[in-house]
Amino acid sequence: MEEWLLWAGAAAFCVFALSTLLLKKGKIPSYISFAGCLLVIGALLLRWYTLGRPPWATLYETAALLALATGVASAYCYRLKETPALYLPLAAVAIVLLVFSAMSWEANPSLSPALESGWLLIHVPVVILAYAALSVASIASGALIALKALGRGDDRTIKRLDSIAYNLIIAGLALLVLGIVMGAMWAKAAWGAYWSWDPKETWSLITALVYAAYPLARRAGMKPEDSAFIALLGLLAILFTYLGVSYLIPGLHSYA
């Protein structure tokens, strides 16, 4: 049942994206995006009720949670009348994540004993929210670069994208650091050491350092269109931390 709700959520965001292109204005796309978010929330709540644990213990479960965050961001950006160069890529990310989650879904997966901890309830959502904030910021940076290169963005749009990117990188970086600290405390309880240079730990740190370079570069006087490339590099770091490490480099976090 949960996977069908995820498929329905992906379809809703597809219709949302198409409706924004066809209708241009109006509340119908907002209603469709709201329905998509509700479908994903329904899938996660049903998962929680069925298994009796937080529904973000596996990679495909966290993908649904991340899809929800990016889907909400897409819907909110549309409602605020931000540029389509921002909310359409965000909708596309939500669709891809939901398709991946639905295709990988298992009815009752076996979990590592390390996941049977109260830290699961707070550590994972904090990290996923950090990834979502940083991803939105990076997509805003990518939109800024594209609009500047094509000469299509007015000053207000460029400044708005820059503001979104900067503020979300600051917020996302704070959440990521908090998540790393929480993860270290969980690691101490589960494996006996706060830090073991596990691939997921190492790449989380690398991701944080890349994004930390962004505000430092801005304060040093780097232009928004130049610092935006740092945000895109950070997005690549997130992708590798989230997916690459999970599939390519075995470690203590292989299950996540």
PEMO-V399787 format. One record per pair of residues at least 6 apart in sequence whose ideal C-beta (glycine too) atoms are under 8 Angstrom apart, sorted by the first residue. I is the first residue (numbers start at 1). J is the second residue. Records with the same first field share a line. If there is no record, write none. Layout:
I=J + J
This chain:
1=46
2=43 + 44 + 46 + 47 + 50 + 105
3=43 + 101 + 102 + 105
4=102
5=39 + 40 + 42 + 43 + 46
6=39 + 40 + 43 + 64 + 98 + 101 + 102 + 105
7=98 + 99 + 102
8=39
9=36 + 37 + 39 + 40 + 43 + 67 + 71 + 98
10=36 + 94 + 95 + 98 + 99 + 102
12=32 + 33 + 35 + 36 + 39
13=33 + 36 + 71 + 74 + 91 + 94 + 95 + 98
14=95
15=32
16=29 + 32 + 33 + 36 + 74 + 75 + 78 + 91
17=88 + 91 + 92 + 95
19=28 + 29 + 32
20=29 + 78 + 84 + 87 + 88
21=84 + 88
23=29
29=78
30=75 + 78 + 79
33=71 + 74 + 75 + 78 + 91
34=75
36=71 + 75 + 94
37=68 + 71 + 72 + 75
40=64 + 67 + 68 + 71 + 98
41=68
43=64
44=55 + 56 + 61 + 64 + 65 + 68
45=55
47=55 + 61
48=54 + 55
51=108
53=120
54=120 + 121 + 124 + 125
55=61 + 64 + 65
56=62 + 65 + 120 + 124 + 125 + 128
57=109 + 111 + 115 + 120 + 124 + 256
58=106 + 109 + 111 + 255 + 256
59=104 + 243 + 246 + 255 + 256
60=100 + 101 + 104 + 105 + 106
61=101
62=124 + 128 + 256
63=97 + 98 + 100 + 101 + 104
64=97 + 98 + 101
65=124 + 125 + 128
66=97 + 128 + 131 + 132 + 135
67=93 + 94 + 95 + 97 + 98 + 101
68=94
69=128 + 129 + 132
70=90 + 93 + 94 + 97 + 132 + 135 + 136
71=90 + 91 + 94
73=87 + 90 + 132 + 136
74=87 + 88 + 90 + 91 + 94
75=87
77=86 + 87 + 90
78=87
82=160 + 164
83=143 + 147 + 153 + 157 + 160 + 161
85=143 + 146 + 147 + 153
86=139 + 140 + 143 + 161 + 164
89=139 + 142 + 143
90=136 + 139
93=135 + 139
111=255
112=255
114=190 + 191 + 252
115=255
117=186 + 189 + 190
119=182 + 185 + 186 + 189
122=182
123=179 + 182 + 183 + 186
124=256
126=175 + 178 + 179 + 182
127=175 + 176 + 179 + 183 + 204
129=172 + 175
130=172 + 173 + 175 + 176 + 178 + 179
131=172 + 176 + 238 + 242
132=172
133=168 + 169 + 171 + 172 + 175
134=168 + 169 + 172 + 173 + 176 + 207 + 211 + 231 + 234 + 235 + 238
135=235 + 238
136=164 + 168
137=164 + 165 + 166 + 167 + 168 + 169 + 172 + 231
138=165 + 231 + 232 + 234 + 235 + 238
139=235
140=161 + 162 + 164 + 165 + 168 + 231
141=161 + 165 + 227 + 228 + 229 + 231 + 232
142=228 + 231 + 232 + 235
143=161
144=153 + 158 + 161 + 162 + 165 + 224 + 225 + 228
145=225 + 228 + 229 + 232
147=153 + 157 + 158 + 161
148=158 + 225
153=161
158=224
162=224 + 228
165=224 + 228 + 231
166=214 + 215 + 218
169=211 + 214 + 215 + 231 + 234
170=215
172=211
173=208 + 211 + 212 + 215
176=204 + 207 + 208 + 211
177=208
179=204
180=201 + 204 + 205 + 208
183=201 + 204
184=194 + 195 + 201
185=194
187=193 + 194 + 195 + 196 + 198 + 201 + 252
188=194
191=252
195=201
196=252
198=251 + 252 + 253
199=245 + 249 + 250 + 251 + 253
200=241 + 245 + 246 + 251 + 252 + 253 + 256
201=253
203=237 + 240 + 241 + 244 + 245
204=241
206=237 + 241
207=234 + 237 + 238 + 241
210=230 + 233 + 234 + 237
211=230 + 231 + 234 + 237
213=230
214=227 + 230 + 231 + 234
217=226 + 227 + 230
218=224 + 227
245=251 + 253
246=253 + 254 + 256
